[in-house]
Amino acid sequence: MTPDMTQPHYDTPACADILQNIARASRRSVPLLVAKLLLDYKIMRKPFEVAFKTADLKNVPMAISRDEGKFLYQITRARKAALVVEFATSFGVSAIYAASALRDQGFGRFIGTEIEASKVAQARRNLAAAGLDAVAEVRAGDAMETLAGIAEPIDILFLDGWKNLYLPILTLLLPQLPPGSILLADNIKRFKRELAPFREFVRNPAQGRFLSSTLPIGDGLEFAVRLDG
């Protein structure tokens, strides 16, 4: 970061082109596929894994909105995060916003995880093309395994993958979330029933010691701060 830097890195031409291309692809393919997923899962009551595979979402660019991305950038800068961890990186949109914040502030690193091999490869290419691969890595495989080895404090944890894994991953990483750390979880409104146990956990101070509320960004973004004690 230079002293006169006024433009966030995610708005530089290289990043902007990547984000725009993914956004266009997402607008073309996601709505009908998500509708198919929700029909099979919520109406037809098929198991989530079956509905997910039927909808063929594994190669679709499931990305956060620009508003969510800007918020992730802002909160990363405000927290002066040294480590940002993400569950479900997909094509790397949220990684670009978070890693841009780390690059612009001059320190910190991003760790993402993604189970789909094709998405891992694409996210890595996107981060390299965006000039962010020096501060960001994407781990391939099951998040319960790829994130298990993190031993240092996590400043921001962003959950945006399979909803039934939000609580297990949070539980796994709870020892690495110190007081003042931030938890963000996407799609809270769209998957109310599936995320009810997760919301109950983060909203009950006797559980994980969080203060939490849902922000009206995207499909509902849960924003929680880890408390002392």
Secondary structure, DSSP 8 states (H G I E B T S, - for coil): --TT--S-GGGSHHHHHHHHHHHHHHHHHHHHHHHHHHIIIIIS---HHHHHHHHT-TTS-----HHHHHHHHHHHHHHT-SEEEEE--TTSHHHHHHHHHHHHHT--EEEEEES-HHHHHHHHHHHHHTT-TTTEEEEES-HHHHTTT--S--SEEEE-S-GGGHHHHHHHHGGG--TT-EEEES-TTTTTTTTHHHHHHHH-TTTT-EEEEEESSTT-EEEEEE---
